Amino acid sequence: MPPDQQNDYISLTDLAKYRNSDDPAGVIANWMRNRNTIEFLGLWEELNNPNFNLLEFEEFKYSAGENTFTLSPQKWIASMRDFASVEQFIILVNLESMNADLIRQRLPPQDRIQKL
């Protein structure tokens, strides 16, 4: 990423507040129930987290999208990233947003990973 864009990001929290100012946490919770979101987060963790908990991830991935499935950023961090801070998770969420833009541009996965 060029130096002038290294600090550019899209805030998921700001987007959630825009979508529903009364319950932005609910917007994020719904987003985190989505199977595509879980698969992207898992891919990112696999590439960047040497301590990635694959067994726990598979359970999340299997359950994602079901009516009873819930996941919060805190639960993801506790399950997948014992060493991660909330700030690191926010960066991960922002990368997901960038990835969504690249998907809309129809870039193949390998090209998206290089751009991210």
SULNOR-V320127 format. One record per residue. PHI is phi in degrees with one decimal (none if undefined). PSI is psi in radians with two decimals (NA if undefined). D_CENTER is the distance of its C-alpha to the mean C-alpha in Angstrom with 1 decimal. Layout:
phi;psi;d_center
PHI;PSI;D_CENTER
PHI;PSI;D_CENTER
This chain:
phi;psi;d_center
none;2.36;19.1
-59.9;2.59;22.4
-54.8;-0.63;23.2
-72.7;-0.19;23.5
-109.5;0.01;19.9
-64.2;-0.46;18.3
-102.2;0.06;17.9
-77.2;2.41;16.8
-159.4;2.86;13.5
-109.6;2.20;12.3
-86.1;2.03;11.8
-62.3;-0.63;9.6
-62.8;-0.76;12.3
-63.6;-0.72;15.0
-63.1;-0.72;13.9
-65.0;-0.69;13.8
-65.5;-0.64;17.2
-66.0;-0.72;18.6
-68.4;-0.74;17.8
-151.6;1.63;19.2
-67.0;-0.38;20.8
-79.8;-0.48;22.2
-146.9;1.13;19.0
-63.4;-0.52;15.8
-64.4;-0.59;14.4
-65.5;-0.65;15.3
-62.6;-0.80;13.3
-65.0;-0.72;10.0
-61.0;-0.73;11.3
-64.8;-0.71;12.2
-61.3;-0.69;8.9
-76.7;-0.13;7.5
-83.3;-0.26;10.8
-73.0;2.32;10.3
-60.5;-0.69;10.9
-63.2;-0.68;9.4
-62.9;-0.81;5.8
-61.9;-0.74;7.0
-63.4;-0.72;8.8
-64.8;-0.82;6.4
-59.6;-0.70;4.6
-64.2;-0.73;8.4
-62.3;-0.78;9.7
-61.7;-0.79;8.2
-61.9;-0.76;9.6
-59.6;-0.67;12.6
-78.8;-0.48;13.4
-120.4;-0.11;13.0
-122.5;1.80;13.7
-65.5;-0.29;17.3
-103.8;0.40;17.2
-56.7;2.27;14.4
-90.9;1.51;15.6
-63.1;-0.67;15.9
-63.9;-0.77;18.0
-65.7;-0.69;15.8
-60.6;-0.79;12.9
-59.3;-0.64;15.5
-66.4;-0.76;16.5
-61.4;-0.81;13.1
-61.8;-0.72;12.9
-64.0;-0.67;16.5
-86.7;-0.32;16.3
-56.7;2.39;13.3
92.1;-0.30;15.0
-72.0;2.67;18.1
-58.9;-0.55;19.7
-89.8;-0.10;19.7
-80.2;2.24;16.1
-133.4;2.61;14.3
-153.4;2.33;11.3
-114.2;2.81;10.8
-55.8;-0.68;8.8
-63.7;-0.72;12.2
-67.0;-0.69;12.7
-61.1;-0.83;9.6
-60.6;-0.81;11.0
-63.6;-0.58;14.4
-87.5;-0.62;13.9
-109.8;-0.52;12.0
-134.6;1.23;12.6
-53.6;-0.45;16.0
-100.3;0.00;16.4
-84.6;2.55;13.4
-95.4;2.94;14.0
-62.5;-0.64;12.2
-60.8;-0.72;12.6
-64.4;-0.67;10.8
-66.3;-0.67;7.7
-61.4;-0.70;8.2
-60.9;-0.76;8.6
-60.7;-0.75;5.4
-63.0;-0.72;4.1
-65.6;-0.63;7.3
-62.9;-0.63;7.1
-63.0;-0.69;5.0
-63.8;-0.75;7.8
-63.4;-0.69;10.3
-62.1;-0.69;9.5
-60.7;-0.70;10.3
-62.8;-0.72;13.5
-67.4;-0.60;14.4
-64.3;-0.76;14.3
-61.0;-0.48;16.5
-82.3;0.01;18.8
63.3;0.58;19.1
-78.7;2.44;18.4
-68.1;2.77;18.5
-52.2;-0.78;15.7
-62.6;-0.68;17.7
-67.3;-0.66;18.3
-64.2;-0.75;14.7
-62.3;-0.72;14.0
-62.8;-0.70;17.1
-71.7;-0.55;16.2
-75.5;NA;12.8
